[in-house]
Amino acid sequence: MEPWFKPVADHALLVCFSETHDERAHARLVALDKVIAANPPAGMIETVPALVNLLVSFDVSITDHDRVEAHVRELLKAVTADKIAGQTRHVQVCYEAPFSPDLDKVAKAVGLSPEAVIAAHLAGQYDVLMYGFSLGYAYLSGIPDKIRIPRKPTPVRDVPAGSVIIAGPQCLVTTLTMPTGWSIIGRSPTRILTGDPERPFLFDVGDQVTFERIDLADFERAQKEADND
């Protein structure tokens, strides 16, 4: 599983581990990201991990593609495909109406009761794969097979922030009011955008997420506490 390298404009290098999503490739990518953070090449600005690629951006007045690639190749000698355990993050979710407009539709599509869909969602093993699409949108793997459904054919507008949405094998907690073609099964009062410039998001790539069920009263109480912070 040797990666290959692609220059991106004059200021970045893409380290590619696979053509398609692969758990071992992603584990190695996360491990490399952590190794680079501990021993960055001269002139590095930031790294951006995705599903199977790691982007390393740099200051062109200090370094270039060849030197960054040489540094990364040296670091790769110490990187394995073993999964590195990140932090476990707890996210509350309320599955009650009006926060779960698609729950009944999902249940009907997969041949389960709404309570069985909720139980399956709570039982999922979720890993933070990457950020993308919009601010703080953390893509989580781990939706159990029995509740996996495709995206909707037409997106829905004005989906509220905090919506817990699923599509295929992935789950996401929205952070902004946005359109989505994913199925909305609940809403969370847990803040993903922290407001801390040193740590703007609750999750790091490689973290694990556990969903915890709350009722409507608990949601409203948690929302008020978050609004008062």
Secondary structure, 3 states (H helix, E strand, C coil): CCCEEEEECCCEEEEECCCCCCHHHHHHHHHHHHHHHHCCCCCEEEEEECCCEEEEEECCCCCCHHHHHHHHHHHHCCCCCCCCCCCEEEEEEECCCCCCCCHHHHHHHHCCCHHHHHHHHHHCCEEEEEECCCCCCEEEECCCHHHCCCCCCCCEEEECCCEEEEECCEEEECCCCEEECCEEEEECCCCCEEEECCEEECCCCCCEEEEEEECHHHHHHHHHHHHHC
